[in-house]
Each structure stands twice: as C-alpha cells, then as structure tokens.
Amino acid sequence: MGLSTHVLDTMHGGPAAGMEVALYTTQGDAATLVKRFTLNSDGRSDGPLYDNHSLKVGTYRLVFDVAGYFKACGVKLPEPNFLNKVSLDFGVAHTDQHYHVPLLVSPWSYSTYRGS
C-alpha cells in the first residue's frame, strides 16, 4: 500500500476529521512539497499518499496543522499555541513494505509510531 497516515484527536476521542496536512520529500535541510490534503471523516487521507510503485527510498516529512484543527473545533488555545504544526520526519528503506504514520494528538501532546 505504500505510504499512509491517520490522525486521532485524543482530546475528543475520535478521528481528526478536517485537519490539514502537507507531505514533503526531504534531502538534508531541504524540503520539497509533494501535496497538501485534508483528512476525511475517518481522520485519513482519501487514498494512499504513495503507492508501492511510486514510493522511493528516502526521507519524508508530514506536517500536521494541529492548532488550526483544534481552533476549528472550537478549542480555546493560548497565544502563542503550545503546539502549532507537528512535523514528523521519517525514512523509507524498503519500498515493498507499507509505511503507515499515525499521529495521536491533543493541543498539548502528540505521539507517533510506525503502524501497519
């Protein structure tokens, strides 16, 4: 299946529907935007970010607009926000495997792992 992501809102106990996300390829400090997308009602992109045929060995970055999402949900956040955008840098070593990058997030914390 290539590369996918899923975001769970741990403050409200459900998917982070409507969160804005950007995907980049990276090389050192340089990042190139691949696509921007909005998470669907299940907190996922509507399809794989890359399938196994287009996923390449290399480094990537997912940037999640956490503050924008929680503000849109009506959460009163302090200024400045504790978390604004969460950026996850990760590497893909085997293009024949599925790389799933979940994010569990609240306005004050986040966690990620390589999912299945």
N, CA, C and O atoms as a MOPAC input file, in Angstrom:
PM7 MOZYME 1SCF
protein

 N      0.81400 1    -1.19600 1     0.00000 1
 C      0.00000 1     0.00000 1     0.00000 1
 C      0.85300 1     1.25300 1     0.00000 1
 O      0.30400 1     2.33300 1    -0.21700 1
 N      2.13700 1     1.18700 1     0.22500 1
 C      2.98900 1     2.36300 1     0.13600 1
 C      3.04500 1     3.16700 1     1.41200 1
 O      3.53700 1     2.68400 1     2.43200 1
 N      2.53500 1     4.41600 1     1.36700 1
 C      2.59700 1     5.34000 1     2.49400 1
 C      1.19500 1     5.85100 1     2.81200 1
 O      0.44700 1     6.25600 1     1.92300 1
 N      0.85600 1     5.82200 1     4.10700 1
 C     -0.44200 1     6.33900 1     4.54700 1
 C     -0.29200 1     6.99300 1     5.91200 1
 O      0.72300 1     6.82400 1     6.58800 1
 N     -1.32100 1     7.74500 1     6.30900 1
 C     -1.33500 1     8.38100 1     7.62200 1
 C     -2.75400 1     8.35600 1     8.17500 1
 O     -3.72500 1     8.16200 1     7.44300 1
 N     -2.84500 1     8.55500 1     9.47300 1
 C     -4.12300 1     8.54700 1    10.18200 1
 C     -3.91900 1     9.39100 1    11.43100 1
 O     -2.91100 1     9.23400 1    12.11900 1
 N     -4.85300 1    10.28100 1    11.73700 1
 C     -4.70800 1    11.13600 1    12.91700 1
 C     -5.90500 1    10.93200 1    13.83600 1
 O     -7.05700 1    10.99400 1    13.40700 1
 N     -5.60600 1    10.68900 1    15.11200 1
 C     -6.62800 1    10.57200 1    16.14000 1
 C     -6.50800 1    11.74300 1    17.09900 1
 O     -5.42200 1    12.06000 1    17.58600 1
 N     -7.63000 1    12.37500 1    17.36000 1
 C     -7.74300 1    13.50100 1    18.27900 1
 C     -7.96300 1    12.90400 1    19.67000 1
 O     -9.05900 1    12.43700 1    19.98100 1
 N     -6.93000 1    12.92000 1    20.49700 1
 C     -7.03200 1    12.30600 1    21.82600 1
 C     -7.77300 1    13.19600 1    22.82600 1
 O     -8.16600 1    12.72600 1    23.89400 1
 N     -7.96500 1    14.45900 1    22.49800 1
 C     -8.74300 1    15.34000 1    23.37200 1
 C    -10.23200 1    14.98900 1    23.30400 1
 O    -10.92300 1    14.94800 1    24.32200 1
 N    -10.70800 1    14.73900 1    22.08500 1
 C    -12.12800 1    14.47000 1    21.87200 1
 C    -12.43600 1    12.98200 1    21.68200 1
 O    -13.60200 1    12.58900 1    21.64100 1
 N    -11.39800 1    12.16100 1    21.56700 1
 C    -11.60100 1    10.72300 1    21.44700 1
 C    -12.13600 1    10.26500 1    20.11100 1
 O    -13.01800 1     9.40800 1    20.06100 1
 N    -11.61900 1    10.82300 1    19.02000 1
 C    -12.08800 1    10.41500 1    17.69300 1
 C    -11.10600 1    10.82200 1    16.61600 1
 O    -10.04400 1    11.36700 1    16.91200 1
 N    -11.45700 1    10.55900 1    15.36100 1
 C    -10.57800 1    10.93600 1    14.24700 1
 C    -10.50500 1    12.45400 1    14.09500 1
 O    -11.45600 1    13.16600 1    14.41800 1
 N     -9.38500 1    12.93100 1    13.60900 1
 C     -9.15300 1    14.37100 1    13.41000 1
 C     -9.63700 1    14.78500 1    12.01600 1
 O     -8.85100 1    15.22800 1    11.17900 1
 N    -10.93300 1    14.63400 1    11.78700 1
 C    -11.54100 1    14.97700 1    10.50100 1
 C    -11.34800 1    16.45700 1    10.20800 1
 O    -11.60200 1    17.30400 1    11.06400 1
 N    -10.90000 1    16.76400 1     9.00100 1
 C    -10.72600 1    18.14800 1     8.58200 1
 C     -9.34800 1    18.72600 1     8.82900 1
 O     -9.08300 1    19.85700 1     8.42500 1
 N     -8.45500 1    17.98100 1     9.48600 1
 C     -7.09700 1    18.50000 1     9.71900 1
 C     -6.35700 1    18.63400 1     8.39000 1
 O     -6.43000 1    17.75500 1     7.53100 1
 N     -5.64800 1    19.74600 1     8.23800 1
 C     -4.82300 1    19.98700 1     7.05300 1
 C     -3.44300 1    19.36600 1     7.26300 1
 O     -2.85300 1    19.48000 1     8.33800 1
 N     -2.93800 1    18.70500 1     6.21300 1
 C     -1.64800 1    18.01500 1     6.28300 1
 C     -0.87400 1    18.32100 1     5.01000 1
 O     -1.46100 1    18.48500 1     3.94000 1
 N      0.45200 1    18.39600 1     5.13200 1
 C      1.31900 1    18.55700 1     3.96500 1
 C      2.36200 1    17.44300 1     3.98300 1
 O      2.88800 1    17.08600 1     5.03700 1
 N      2.64800 1    16.90600 1     2.81400 1
 C      3.66600 1    15.86900 1     2.63900 1
 C      4.81700 1    16.44700 1     1.84500 1
 O      4.61000 1    17.08000 1     0.81000 1
 N      6.04600 1    16.22800 1     2.33400 1
 C      7.25600 1    16.69600 1     1.66400 1
 C      8.21900 1    15.53500 1     1.47400 1
 O      8.20900 1    14.57600 1     2.24500 1
 N      9.04700 1    15.62900 1     0.44800 1
 C     10.25400 1    14.81800 1     0.39100 1
 C     11.35700 1    15.68900 1     0.97000 1
 O     11.31300 1    16.91100 1     0.83700 1
 N     12.34000 1    15.07900 1     1.60800 1
 C     13.42200 1    15.86100 1     2.20500 1
 C     14.76600 1    15.32900 1     1.76100 1
 O     14.92800 1    14.15000 1     1.44800 1
 N     15.71800 1    16.23300 1     1.74500 1
 C     17.10700 1    15.88400 1     1.46800 1
 C     17.94800 1    16.86200 1     2.27200 1
 O     18.08400 1    18.03000 1     1.91000 1
 N     18.51700 1    16.36100 1     3.38500 1
 C     19.21400 1    17.25000 1     4.29500 1
 C     18.21400 1    18.22100 1     4.89200 1
 O     17.17200 1    17.80300 1     5.39700 1
 N     18.51900 1    19.52500 1     4.84100 1
 C     17.61200 1    20.54600 1     5.36900 1
 C     16.57500 1    21.00600 1     4.35000 1
 O     15.66500 1    21.76000 1     4.69300 1
 N     16.70200 1    20.55800 1     3.09900 1
 C     15.78100 1    20.98700 1     2.04200 1
 C     14.54000 1    20.10000 1     2.02200 1
 O     14.63200 1    18.87900 1     2.15200 1
 N     13.38100 1    20.72900 1     1.85800 1
 C     12.11200 1    20.00100 1     1.77200 1
 C     11.36300 1    20.46000 1     0.52800 1
 O     11.29600 1    21.65400 1     0.23900 1
 N     10.80300 1    19.50500 1    -0.20400 1
 C     10.03200 1    19.78900 1    -1.41100 1
 C      8.59900 1    19.32300 1    -1.20200 1
 O      8.35700 1    18.14900 1    -0.92200 1
 N      7.65500 1    20.23900 1    -1.33800 1
 C      6.24600 1    19.90400 1    -1.15700 1
 C      5.80500 1    18.91900 1    -2.23300 1
 O      6.02400 1    19.14300 1    -3.42300 1
 N      5.18400 1    17.83300 1    -1.80100 1
 C      4.60100 1    16.84900 1    -2.71400 1
 C      3.11400 1    17.10400 1    -2.86800 1
 O      2.59700 1    17.14900 1    -3.98500 1
 N      2.41300 1    17.27500 1    -1.72600 1
 C      0.97200 1    17.53500 1    -1.77800 1
 C      0.47400 1    18.03800 1    -0.44300 1
 O      1.07300 1    17.79300 1     0.60400 1
 N     -0.63800 1    18.74800 1    -0.50700 1
 C     -1.39900 1    19.15600 1     0.67900 1
 C     -2.74400 1    18.44200 1     0.57900 1
 O     -3.27900 1    18.25900 1    -0.51500 1
 N     -3.28200 1    18.04400 1     1.71800 1
 C     -4.56700 1    17.36700 1     1.71100 1
 C     -5.26700 1    17.57600 1     3.04400 1
 O     -4.64800 1    17.96700 1     4.03300 1
 N     -6.56100 1    17.31000 1     3.05300 1
 C     -7.39900 1    17.42400 1     4.23800 1
 C     -7.85400 1    16.02800 1     4.63000 1
 O     -8.29600 1    15.25000 1     3.78500 1
 N     -7.74500 1    15.71400 1     5.91700 1
 C     -8.15200 1    14.39400 1     6.38900 1
 C     -9.66500 1    14.22600 1     6.30200 1
 O    -10.41900 1    15.15700 1     6.58300 1
 N    -10.09600 1    13.04600 1     5.91600 1
 C    -11.52500 1    12.76200 1     5.76400 1
 C    -12.18100 1    12.48800 1     7.11600 1
 O    -11.55100 1    12.66500 1     8.15800 1
 N    -13.42600 1    12.06400 1     7.10400 1
 C    -14.19200 1    11.86900 1     8.34800 1
 C    -13.60500 1    10.78300 1     9.24400 1
 O    -13.92100 1    10.72200 1    10.43300 1
 N    -12.75100 1     9.92300 1     8.68200 1
 C    -12.09100 1     8.88100 1     9.47100 1
 C    -10.69600 1     9.31500 1     9.92100 1
 O     -9.95900 1     8.51900 1    10.50400 1
 N    -10.32500 1    10.58000 1     9.65400 1
 C     -9.00500 1    11.08200 1    10.03700 1
 C     -7.88300 1    10.57300 1     9.14300 1
 O     -6.72300 1    10.53300 1     9.55300 1
 N     -8.22800 1    10.18700 1     7.92800 1
 C     -7.25300 1     9.63800 1     6.97500 1
 C     -7.28300 1    10.43400 1     5.67100 1
 O     -8.22700 1    11.17700 1     5.40000 1
 N     -6.22700 1    10.26200 1     4.86900 1
 C     -6.27900 1    10.79900 1     3.50700 1
 C     -7.23200 1     9.90700 1     2.71600 1
 O     -7.48600 1     8.77100 1     3.11600 1
 N     -7.75600 1    10.40200 1     1.60900 1
 C     -8.72300 1     9.63200 1     0.83300 1
 C     -8.11300 1     8.45400 1     0.08800 1
 O     -8.84100 1     7.60300 1    -0.42100 1
 N     -6.82400 1     8.39500 1     0.01900 1
 C     -6.12800 1     7.28100 1    -0.62400 1
 C     -4.69700 1     7.25800 1    -0.13100 1
 O     -4.31000 1     8.10200 1     0.67700 1
 N     -3.90300 1     6.30600 1    -0.60300 1
 C     -2.50300 1     6.29600 1    -0.17000 1
 C     -1.77400 1     7.56300 1    -0.62100 1
 O     -2.05900 1     8.10800 1    -1.68700 1
 N     -0.83800 1     8.01900 1     0.19800 1
 C     -0.03400 1     9.18400 1    -0.17100 1
 C      0.92900 1     8.81800 1    -1.28700 1
 O      1.21100 1     9.62800 1    -2.16900 1
 N      1.42200 1     7.61000 1    -1.24000 1
 C      2.20500 1     6.98800 1    -2.31000 1
 C      1.78900 1     5.52900 1    -2.35500 1
 O      1.56100 1     4.92300 1    -1.30900 1
 N      1.68700 1     4.95400 1    -3.54500 1
 C      1.52800 1     3.50900 1    -3.62100 1
 C      2.92000 1     2.89300 1    -3.69400 1
 O      3.90600 1     3.62100 1    -3.80600 1
 N      3.02100 1     1.56300 1    -3.63200 1
 C      4.33300 1     0.90900 1    -3.61900 1
 C      5.13300 1     1.18000 1    -4.89000 1
 O      6.36300 1     1.12900 1    -4.86000 1
 N      4.46600 1     1.46500 1    -5.99800 1
 C      5.17900 1     1.69800 1    -7.25700 1
 C      5.80100 1     3.08600 1    -7.31900 1
 O      6.81900 1     3.27100 1    -7.98500 1
 N      5.20900 1     4.06700 1    -6.64000 1
 C      5.74700 1     5.43000 1    -6.70200 1
 C      6.54600 1     5.81700 1    -5.45600 1
 O      7.25200 1     6.82500 1    -5.47600 1
 N      6.45100 1     5.04000 1    -4.37500 1
 C      7.22700 1     5.31300 1    -3.16800 1
 C      8.69800 1     5.00600 1    -3.43200 1
 O      9.02600 1     3.95500 1    -3.98200 1
 N      9.56700 1     5.90600 1    -3.04600 1
 C     11.00900 1     5.76700 1    -3.25900 1
 C     11.73300 1     5.67500 1    -1.92000 1
 O     11.27000 1     6.21200 1    -0.91400 1
 N     12.85800 1     4.99800 1    -1.91900 1
 C     13.72600 1     5.00800 1    -0.73800 1
 C     14.15700 1     6.44400 1    -0.50700 1
 O     14.56300 1     7.12900 1    -1.44600 1
 N     14.07400 1     6.90200 1     0.72300 1
 C     14.47100 1     8.27000 1     1.02000 1
 C     13.83500 1     8.76500 1     2.29800 1
 O     13.32800 1     7.98800 1     3.10600 1
 N     13.87100 1    10.08500 1     2.46500 1
 C     13.33000 1    10.70300 1     3.67100 1
 C     12.15200 1    11.60300 1     3.31400 1
 O     12.10100 1    12.22100 1     2.25000 1
 N     11.21200 1    11.64800 1     4.24800 1
 C      9.95700 1    12.34100 1     4.03300 1
 C      9.59500 1    13.14000 1     5.28300 1
 O     10.15900 1    12.93600 1     6.35700 1
 N      8.64000 1    14.05400 1     5.11400 1
 C      8.13600 1    14.84500 1     6.24400 1
 C      6.62400 1    15.01000 1     6.07500 1
 O      6.14100 1    15.37600 1     5.00400 1
 N      5.90100 1    14.73800 1     7.13800 1
 C      4.48100 1    15.05400 1     7.21700 1
 C      4.33000 1    16.20500 1     8.19700 1
 O      4.87900 1    16.15900 1     9.29700 1
 N      3.58700 1    17.24400 1     7.80800 1
 C      3.35900 1    18.40400 1     8.66900 1
 C      1.85100 1    18.51700 1     8.89600 1
 O      1.07900 1    18.69700 1     7.95300 1
 N      1.45000 1    18.40800 1    10.15700 1
 C      0.05500 1    18.40800 1    10.56200 1
 C     -0.28500 1    19.75300 1    11.19700 1
 O      0.41200 1    20.19800 1    12.11000 1
 N     -1.35100 1    20.40800 1    10.72400 1
 C     -1.77200 1    21.70400 1    11.26600 1
 C     -2.63800 1    21.47500 1    12.50800 1
 O     -3.86600 1    21.54100 1    12.44700 1
 N     -1.97800 1    21.20900 1    13.62100 1
 C     -2.64600 1    20.85600 1    14.87400 1
 C     -3.43800 1    22.04500 1    15.42800 1
 O     -4.61500 1    21.90000 1    15.75800 1
 N     -2.81100 1    23.20800 1    15.53100 1
 C     -3.50100 1    24.37700 1    16.09000 1
 C     -4.69900 1    24.76900 1    15.23100 1
 O     -5.76400 1    25.07800 1    15.76600 1
 N     -4.54200 1    24.76100 1    13.92400 1
 C     -5.65700 1    25.09700 1    13.03900 1
 C     -6.82800 1    24.15000 1    13.22200 1
 O     -7.98500 1    24.57100 1    13.22400 1
 N     -6.52400 1    22.87100 1    13.37500 1
 C     -7.57400 1    21.87800 1    13.57600 1
 C     -8.32000 1    22.12500 1    14.88700 1
 O     -9.55000 1    22.17800 1    14.89700 1
 N     -7.58100 1    22.27800 1    15.99800 1
 C     -8.25100 1    22.45900 1    17.28600 1
 C     -9.00500 1    23.78600 1    17.36000 1
 O    -10.06600 1    23.85700 1    17.98000 1
 N     -8.47600 1    24.82500 1    16.74200 1
 C     -9.21600 1    26.09700 1    16.69100 1
 C    -10.51900 1    25.91800 1    15.92400 1
 O    -11.55500 1    26.44100 1    16.33400 1
 N    -10.47700 1    25.18200 1    14.81100 1
 C    -11.68300 1    24.93200 1    14.02200 1
 C    -12.69500 1    24.10500 1    14.81000 1
 O    -13.89700 1    24.18800 1    14.55400 1
 N    -12.21600 1    23.30700 1    15.76700 1
 C    -13.10600 1    22.51600 1    16.63300 1
 C    -13.66800 1    23.34800 1    17.78200 1
 O    -14.46400 1    22.84300 1    18.57300 1
 N    -13.26400 1    24.62100 1    17.88600 1
 C    -13.76400 1    25.48800 1    18.93100 1
 C    -12.98000 1    25.45300 1    20.22600 1
 O    -13.43000 1    25.98200 1    21.24200 1
 N    -11.80900 1    24.83200 1    20.19900 1
 C    -10.97200 1    24.77800 1    21.40500 1
 C    -10.28000 1    26.12000 1    21.57600 1
 O     -9.64100 1    26.61400 1    20.64800 1
 N    -10.40400 1    26.70700 1    22.74900 1
 C     -9.72900 1    27.97500 1    23.03800 1
 C     -8.27500 1    27.65100 1    23.38900 1
 O     -7.99700 1    27.03200 1    24.41600 1
 N     -7.36500 1    28.07300 1    22.53400 1
 C     -5.94200 1    27.80300 1    22.71300 1
 C     -5.22800 1    29.05200 1    23.21000 1
 O     -5.62500 1    30.16600 1    22.87000 1
 N     -4.18000 1    28.88100 1    24.00900 1
 C     -3.39800 1    30.04400 1    24.43700 1
 C     -2.62600 1    30.62900 1    23.25600 1
 O     -2.37200 1    29.94100 1    22.26800 1
 N     -2.26200 1    31.88400 1    23.36700 1
 C     -1.40500 1    32.52600 1    22.35100 1
 C     -0.07900 1    32.86600 1    22.99300 1
 O     -0.07700 1    33.58700 1    23.99100 1
 N      1.02600 1    32.40600 1    22.49900 1
 C      1.10500 1    31.50400 1    21.34700 1
 C      0.65700 1    30.09100 1    21.72200 1
 O      0.63900 1    29.71600 1    22.89400 1
 N      0.29500 1    29.31800 1    20.69200 1
 C     -0.13600 1    27.93500 1    20.89200 1
 C      1.03200 1    27.10600 1    21.41600 1
 O      2.18500 1    27.34900 1    21.05900 1
 N      0.72700 1    26.13000 1    22.26200 1
 C      1.78400 1    25.21800 1    22.69400 1
 C      2.26200 1    24.38400 1    21.50800 1
 O      3.46400 1    24.30300 1    21.25200 1
 N      1.33400 1    23.76600 1    20.78600 1
 C      1.65700 1    23.08200 1    19.52900 1
 C      0.98500 1    23.83700 1    18.40400 1
 O     -0.20500 1    24.14100 1    18.48400 1
 N      1.72000 1    24.13900 1    17.37300 1
 C      1.15100 1    24.78900 1    16.20500 1
 C      1.05500 1    23.75800 1    15.08800 1
 O     -0.02100 1    23.23800 1    14.79300 1
 N      2.17900 1    23.47700 1    14.48300 1
 C      2.25300 1    22.44400 1    13.46000 1
 C      3.18900 1    21.36200 1    13.96400 1
 O      4.27100 1    21.65300 1    14.47300 1
 N      2.77200 1    20.11700 1    13.82300 1
 C      3.60800 1    18.98600 1    14.20700 1
 C      4.24500 1    18.44500 1    12.94000 1
 O      3.55800 1    18.08500 1    11.98400 1
 N      5.56500 1    18.39600 1    12.94900 1
 C      6.33900 1    17.93800 1    11.80100 1
 C      6.98900 1    16.60500 1    12.14600 1
 O      7.72200 1    16.50200 1    13.12900 1
 N      6.72100 1    15.59100 1    11.33900 1
 C      7.30200 1    14.26800 1    11.54900 1
 C      8.21300 1    13.93000 1    10.37800 1
 O      7.76200 1    13.81400 1     9.23900 1
 N      9.49900 1    13.77200 1    10.67200 1
 C     10.46800 1    13.35900 1     9.65800 1
 C     10.71400 1    11.86800 1     9.81700 1
 O     10.91900 1    11.38500 1    10.93000 1
 N     10.69500 1    11.13900 1     8.70900 1
 C     10.88200 1     9.68700 1     8.76100 1
 C     11.53000 1     9.20200 1     7.47600 1
 O     11.51600 1     9.89000 1     6.45500 1
 N     12.09400 1     8.01300 1     7.54600 1
 C     12.77000 1     7.43600 1     6.39300 1
 C     12.06800 1     6.19100 1     5.89200 1
 O     11.46100 1     5.44600 1     6.66100 1
 N     12.16100 1     5.97900 1     4.58800 1
 C     11.62900 1     4.78500 1     3.94100 1
 C     12.81600 1     4.01000 1     3.39000 1
 O     13.53500 1     4.49500 1     2.51700 1
 N     13.01400 1     2.81000 1     3.90500 1
 C     14.14600 1     1.99000 1     3.48400 1
 C     13.73800 1     0.86200 1     2.53700 1
 O     14.55900 1     0.37300 1     1.76100 1
 N     12.47400 1     0.45000 1     2.60000 1
 C     12.01000 1    -0.71100 1     1.82300 1
 C     10.70200 1    -0.36400 1     1.12400 1
 O      9.65200 1    -0.31500 1     1.76400 1
 N     10.75600 1    -0.12500 1    -0.17000 1
 C      9.56000 1     0.31800 1    -0.89700 1
 C      8.55400 1    -0.79900 1    -1.12900 1
 O      7.44500 1    -0.53500 1    -1.59300 1
 N      8.91000 1    -2.03100 1    -0.82100 1
 C      7.96900 1    -3.13200 1    -0.95200 1
 C      7.14700 1    -3.32900 1     0.32000 1
 O      6.32400 1    -4.24200 1     0.38700 1
 N      7.36100 1    -2.48400 1     1.33000 1
 C      6.63200 1    -2.56600 1     2.58400 1
 C      5.66600 1    -1.39400 1     2.71200 1
 O      5.80300 1    -0.38100 1     2.02500 1
 N      4.68800 1    -1.54900 1     3.60200 1
 C      3.73900 1    -0.48300 1     3.87200 1
 C      4.27400 1     0.38300 1     5.01100 1
 O      4.66000 1    -0.13900 1     6.05700 1
 N      4.29900 1     1.68000 1     4.81700 1
 C      4.69600 1     2.63700 1     5.84300 1
 C      3.45400 1     3.42500 1     6.23100 1
 O      2.95700 1     4.24500 1     5.46000 1
 N      2.96300 1     3.16400 1     7.43700 1
 C      1.80000 1     3.86700 1     7.95600 1
 C      2.29000 1     4.75300 1     9.10100 1
 O      2.92300 1     4.26200 1    10.03500 1
 N      2.00100 1     6.05600 1     9.03200 1
 C      2.49000 1     7.02000 1    10.01700 1
 C      1.29400 1     7.63300 1    10.74400 1
 O      0.76700 1     8.65700 1    10.30900 1
 N      0.85800 1     7.01600 1    11.84900 1
 C     -0.24600 1     7.56600 1    12.61800 1
 C      0.22300 1     8.67400 1    13.55800 1
 O      1.38000 1     8.70900 1    13.97700 1
 N     -0.69400 1     9.56800 1    13.87700 1
 C     -0.42700 1    10.62900 1    14.84800 1
 C     -1.58900 1    10.64200 1    15.83200 1
 O     -2.75100 1    10.71100 1    15.43100 1
 N     -1.27100 1    10.57500 1    17.11100 1
 C     -2.24900 1    10.75800 1    18.18000 1
 C     -1.93700 1    12.11100 1    18.78100 1
 O     -0.80500 1    12.35300 1    19.19800 1
 N     -2.93500 1    13.01400 1    18.83600 1
 C     -2.61600 1    14.39600 1    19.16100 1
 C     -3.70400 1    15.07600 1    19.98800 1
 O     -4.89400 1    14.80500 1    19.83300 1
 N     -3.25700 1    15.96500 1    20.86600 1
 C     -4.11500 1    16.89400 1    21.59400 1
 C     -3.45100 1    18.26600 1    21.42900 1
 O     -2.39400 1    18.34900 1    20.80400 1
 N     -4.02500 1    19.32600 1    21.96100 1
 C     -3.36200 1    20.63000 1    21.86400 1
 C     -2.04100 1    20.69900 1    22.64100 1
 O     -1.27300 1    21.64600 1    22.46800 1
 N     -1.76900 1    19.69300 1    23.50500 1
 C     -0.60000 1    19.75700 1    24.38200 1
 C      0.36500 1    18.58400 1    24.25200 1
 O      1.41400 1    18.57600 1    24.89600 1
 N      0.02300 1    17.58800 1    23.42300 1
 C      0.91300 1    16.43500 1    23.30400 1
 C      0.64900 1    15.69200 1    22.00600 1
 O     -0.40800 1    15.82600 1    21.38900 1
 N      1.65000 1    14.89700 1    21.60700 1
 C      1.45200 1    14.01900 1    20.45800 1
 C      2.35100 1    12.80900 1    20.57900 1
 O      3.35200 1    12.81100 1    21.29500 1
 N      1.95800 1    11.77100 1    19.85000 1
 C      2.71400 1    10.53900 1    19.80400 1
 C      2.57500 1     9.95100 1    18.40800 1
 O      1.54800 1    10.12500 1    17.75200 1
 N      3.61000 1     9.25700 1    17.95900 1
 C      3.56400 1     8.61500 1    16.65400 1
 C      4.33000 1     7.30300 1    16.72700 1
 O      5.03900 1     7.03900 1    17.69900 1
 N      4.18400 1     6.49400 1    15.70500 1
 C      4.88400 1     5.21400 1    15.61000 1
 C      4.74700 1     4.73200 1    14.18000 1
 O      3.98500 1     5.30700 1    13.40200 1
 N      5.47200 1     3.69100 1    13.82700 1
 C      5.28300 1     3.08800 1    12.51100 1
 C      4.18700 1     2.04800 1    12.64200 1
 O      4.37300 1     1.01200 1    13.28100 1
 N      3.06200 1     2.32500 1    12.04300 1
 C      1.91600 1     1.42900 1    12.12000 1
 C      1.94200 1     0.39000 1    11.02900 1
 O      2.89500 1     0.29200 1    10.25500 1
 N      0.88300 1    -0.38100 1    10.98100 1
 C      0.79400 1    -1.45200 1     9.97000 1
 C     -0.34500 1    -1.17400 1     9.00600 1
 O     -0.58000 1    -1.95800 1     8.08600 1

